[in-house]
Amino acid sequence: MANKKISELTTATALVGTEEFAIVQGGVTKKGIIDNIKTYFNSFFITKKAIVTNASVTGTFNLDASVTDTYNLTLTGNTTLALLNFSSTYAEPMTVYMFGNFAVTYPAGAKVIGTYSTTKTNQLVIEKVGSTTFITVNNYV
């Protein structure tokens, strides 16, 4: 291998994560494994979480960003939405699908674009930019 160009090497099959590679770190040549690269890159992305479905929502309902980024809710009474665990520096948008012939109260200070429909399924996209929360409401059949 020492006398071959990289282009002359045999093509690798599917990687499993334990393969070694050379890296220069702090001026010293060291070895690493493919899983090290995967861990490094994964640290930059937010992991998608399971959709939370609740068929009986009334009163105050906590939309918790540490639990999921997608909710599917059926309102069975007037509901006040509260936001929990949204990052103050960056928050991936949260999507909430809601249906129900009841009033919805949004978090204080939220900038709401669109109107909740009591006869259609609604998609709320919630984004927090700095200290401002934006909620876009889309209505579907």
N, C-alpha and C positions, 0 to 999 in steps of 0.2 A: 504494500500500500504506500510506503514512503516514496516510491518512485513513480507513482501514478498521478495523473491529473484528476481532479474531482470528476470531470466529465467522462473519464474512463472507468470510473467505479460502477459496480452493479447497482441498479436501482433498488432502493429499499422497498419492502412490502409494507403493509399497514403497520403503523407505529403503535406500541402498547404503552409507552410512557417511561419505560425503564432504560431506553437506549441512551448511551453516553455521547457527549459531544464536548469539544474543547472550547474554552472561553477564557478571555483575558480579563481579569478583575483586579483593579488596583495595580496594574503593571505585572501581575503574576499570572502565568498560565495555569488554569485549573480545569477540572472536569465537572460537568453537570449532567443532569438527565432531562429528558424531554418534559417530564411532569413539572420541573422547575419553571420552564417557560409557560406552561399552561397556568400554573398558579399565579405567576406574575401578571399575565394578561387578564385573567379572571378577576383580579383585584380592581380592575377599572370598570367592570360592568356590574349592574344590579341584577341579581338573579330573579327571574320571574317566579312568582309564587302562585299557588293554586287559587282558583276563583272561589270566593266565599259567596254562598247562596243562602239567603234567609227569606223564607216565605211569609214571615209574620213580623213586619217592622212597624212599630208605633212608639211614640214618645221620643226620647233622644237616642240616636243611633251613632255610634262611634265608627268613623271611617279611619282605620288604623293602618298607616303606611308600613308599619313593621310586620303586619300580618299578611297583607296582600296588596296588589295594585289593581285588582279588578273585583268589583262587587256586583251581585245580581240580586236586587231587592224587590219584594212585593210589599207595598204599604198596606197595612190593615187599620191605620189610624193616622191622624196628623203626626208628622215627624219632623224633628229638628236634627239636622246633620251637624256632627262635631268632627273636627279633624284632629287626629293624634299622630305623633311621631313623624311629622313631615320635616325634612331637613330645612334649615334656614339658609343654607348655601346652595343646595341643589336638591330638587325633588323630581323624580321621574313622574310624568303625568299619571294620575289615577283615573280609571274609568269606572263609572257606576251606572248600571242599567237599572232603572226603576219603573215600576208600574203601580198604579193605585189611584183611586178617586178621593185623594186626601191632600191636604195642604202640606207643603214642604217649606221649612224655614232653613235658610242657609247660614253658615257661620258668620258672625258679626264681622263687618268690614270687607266681606268677599265681593269682588266685582263679578256680577252675574250677567252673562250674555245669553239671551234667549229666555223662553218662558216654559215652565213645567206644564205639560199637558196631563189632565186627569183621565183622558180617554185613550192615550197612546203610550207605547213604551218609550221612555226617555233615556237618552244617553247623556250622562254628565261627564265632562272631561275636566278634571280638577288639576290645576297647576299652581305651584307656589313659586313665586319669583321674589327673592328677598323676603320682605315682610308682607307682600301683597298676595292674596289668593285670588286666582281667576277661575271661574266656573262657567264653562260653555255648555248650554243645554240644547240638545238636538232631539227632535221628536220623530218617531217612526210609527208606522202603521201597526 
